[in-house]
Amino acid sequence: MRNVSTPTSTVPLGTARESTQPLLGTFVTIAVRGLETAQAETAIAKGFAAIERVHSLMSFHSADSDLARVNRAVSGRPVRVAPETFAVLELAHTISKVSSGVFDVTVAPLLVARGMLPPPTHTDADVSKTNARAPDPEACWSDVLLEPPDTVRIRRPLWIDLGGIAKGFAVDLAASEMALAETASWQINAGGDLRVGGSTTHLIALKVPELAGPAVTRDTRPFIELENGSLASSAAGETPVHFLGHDHAAAVAPGFVSVVAKQCAIADALTKVVLAKGKQAASVLAAFDASAYFYSPREGWWISGNQFE
């Protein structure tokens, strides 16, 4: 991380195209430079189509999403899902295992109970139709059984919420579908979860709540220089918004973290691990070749990652 006042590289020549759409519960912006207008617009359309697909497949509230079908499934019954949904669940499983259950996509009932996530509107009807039970309070990530290439079973009733990883995955999928040449410069930003590519070094301003205000100038605002990589940020205040999966304890607070990784889905998920474990998350970051920039009002900045050890 550096405080910088001017970009360190030039933007590639070519027409700049940018578009923003409301998706994934936020605003998603895709910007492309270095291509002719028609090429850039085609690439942007492909990117948004990929994000819309993730939105429809992994919605916690849509009754016909893959996620909703898994959440209302009878224990042990196979549920076939799209390759994208299976890939997210598989990555979430890996991160849960490496983090010893700190990251856990089955904490949705806790978030609903605390008023941080609206309950799924289809629950009552589906329970009466399938004789399914309410989520088991002891259910966790290891109760989600994955059978390649596309089958999911649950060991006991549970609710999965992919809000902590699917947004990053959508950004990754959009980047893959756009398949831009190295001569193009591009950025996909989904509410702060972003991925950049091309030969340009992108300067990403970190929106740290405690470091905001008129006293912060371009020369003193914290920036991260990012090239061909991903960044995701998250913050925790005095009121807990993130919880450890294995014991449902509140994440350390207050604090702000940005995680840099190759894949945005990994960066997205690891922000929750760092907020929950603090400096003890170093080994998890190393396992995914990721770096964390953490700000605490009490301790200031600390940085963790393979290149900083």
N, C-alpha and C positions, 0 to 999 in steps of 0.2 A: 504494500500500500504506500502511496506517495501523495503528498499535497502538491498539486501541479496547477499551473495557471494557463498553460497553452498546450495544445495537442503535440504529441511527439512524432507524429507522422502525418502525411498528407492524405486526403481523401481521394480515392481513385477517380479518374476522369469518367464522365458519363452522366446520364440523367439520373437524378435522385427521385425515387418514388416511395411513398409512405402511405399506409392505410391503417385505420384503427377500427376495431369492432368490439362490442360487448360480448365477452365469452368467459366461461370458467369462473363466473362470479366477479369478474374484474374487467378492465379494458386491455385488450391485446393490440399491440402495435407491431407491424412488420415494416421494416424499412430496407430498401435495396438501392445500392449505388453501383455504378460501373457497368450497367446494362442499358440497352436501348429500352425505350418506354414499354413497348409491347412485351418484350422478354421479361422485364421487371414485373409488369402487371400479371403476367401468366404465373410467374413464380409466387407472387404474393397470394394469388387466388388458390394455388395448390397448398400453400402454407395454412391459410384459413380453413380450407376444407379438411385438412388433417386435424386441426384443433377442434373444429366442430364435431368431428367423429369421436374424439376423446370425450368431449363434452357430453355427447349423447350416450355413449357406452358406459360412462363411469359416474353419472349423476346419482347422488344419494337420494334425490327426491323424485326423479322420474320413474314411474311404475314399470316402464318397459325397458329400462336400462339393464345392462349385464349385471351391474352391481346390485340393483334392486332384486333381481331374480336370485342372486346368491343369498342376499340378506333374508329373503323369505323362504328359502329352501328348507325342506325337512332334513334333519340330520342324516347324513349318509347317502342321500340321494344325489346322483351326478347332475351337474349343471354345466352345459357347454357354453363357453364364452368366446368372444372374438379374440384373435391373436393379440391385439393390443391390450385387452384387459388381462389376459393371461400373463403377458410380459410384465405389466405393472405389478401384479400380485406376486410374480416370481421375484422381481427386484425387491419389493417390499419385504418378502420373506427373507431374502439374503441380508438386507440391512437389519432386520429384526434379530436375526441370528448373530450377526457380528456385534451388534450393540447390546447383546444379552437381554433383549426384549424391551429396551428403552424406547425404540421406535416400534410402534404397534398400531396397525390400521384398524384394529378391532376396538378402539376406545370410544367409538361413536356413542354408545349408550351413556357414557360418562359426560360427554359433551352435550348430549340432549338433556340429561338430567340437570345440568348446570346452566341451561338456557343459552348455550353457546352454539348450538346446532339445532335447527327446527326438526321436530320428529318427522319421519317419513309419513306422508299423508295416506299412503296405501296400506299401512300396517294392519289396522283393524280388520279390513275386508279380507286381506290375505290370510290372517290368522284364522278367521272363521272358515275359509275355503280349504286350507291345507292342514288344519289342526296343529299348525306350528305354534311353538311357545314363544314367550317373550325372551329377549336375549339373556343368556346365562351370565350372571355377574362374574363368574370365574373364567369365562371364555377369553382366549388370547390368540395371538398370531399363529401359534403352533396348532390351533384347532382348524386352521384353513389348510386343507389338503389339496395339493396340486398334482394333477396327473397329465403329463404332456401328451398331446400337444395343446389341448384346449378344454380340459375337464377340471372342474372344481367341486370338491365336496367339503362340507363342514362337519366337524366331529360333534358339535353341540350348537344350539341356537346362538347366533351372534349377529352383530351389525358391523359391517365394514364401512369406513369412510376413507376415501382415497384423497381427501383434500390436502394432505401433507406431502403428496408425491405426484399426483396425476397432472397438476398444472405444469410441473417441470417436464414430465414425460410428454405432454402435449407440445411443448416447445421443441423438444428433441425430435418428435415425429414430424413436426412442421419443417424443421431444418432438413431432415432426411428427404421429405417429399419434394422440397424445393430444389435440392440437388444442384446448387449453384456452383459455377466454376470458381476457381481460386482467384480469378481476376476481378470478381465481384466482391463488394463489401456489403455485409448485411447484418441486421440485428432483429431479433424477435424478443419482444418484451411483454410478458404476461403479468402485469401488476408487480413488477420487481423481480420476477423470475425470468432470467434472460439468457440468451445465447447469441454469440457473435461469431462471424466468420469472415474470411478474406484476409488480405494483406495489411489491413489497417489495424492499428492499435486503438481500441475504443476506450475512452475515459469514462468510467462509471462513477457518478457521484453517489456516495453513501448517505442515505437519508436517515441519519441517526437522530431520534427525537430529542435527545438531550443536547445535541449540537446544532439545533435549528435556531432560526431567528435572525434579526437584522444584523447582529454582530458578526455573523458568519459570512465571509466573502469568498469569492472564487479562489483566492490565494490561500485561505485557511480551511476551506471545506475539504473533508477527506475524500480522495478519489482512489479507485483501483484501476490500474491499467490492465486491460483484458484483451487478449488476442486468441482467436480460435478456441474459445472455451465458454464456460457457463458460470453464472453467478446467481445465487439466491440469497435473499435477506429475510430476517424475521426478528421481531422484538418481543420482549416480555416486560410488562410493567408491574406495578404493585398488585394488580388483580391478575391471577394466573390465567393464561390462555393455552398453555402447553402442559401436558401431563406425561409422566413416565408410564410406559405401557405395563411394565412388570409389577408395579405396586400402586399405580395411579397417584403417586405423589406429584405435587406441583413442581414445575420447572423452576430453576433458580431465577430470581428476579430482583431488581430490574436488570435488563441487559439488552444489547443489540448484537446481532451476528450476521456477517456475510460469509458465505461459503463459496469457494471457487473450486470447480471440478470440470472434467471434460464433458460429462453429461449433466444436463440441467435437472433431470429427475433425481440424481444422486445429490446434487447440491441442495435441492429443495428439501429432501428428506433429512439430510444431515444438519440443516439449521435447527431442527427440533432436537436432535441428539446433543448438539453443542449447548443449546439453551438449557437442556435438562442436566447435563453432566459437567458443564464448564470445562475446565482444563483437563479433566479426566477423559474427555472425548478424544484426546490426541491419538490414541491407538486406533480408534474407529476411523478417524480422518485418514490416518496413514494407510489403513486397509483399502481405502478407495482412492488413494493418491489425491486427496483433497486438502485444501488449506482453509483455515478459518480466521477471520478477523473479528475479534470480539471486543465490544466496548462496554465497560461497566462504569457507572457514575462514581463508584467508590474507588476503583482500581485503574481507571483509564483503559488504554488499549493493551491487548495481548494477542499475539499471532501464533498459530499452531499449524503445522503441516510438514510434510516430508522435507521441503526445501528449507525449513526454518529450524530443523532439529540439529 
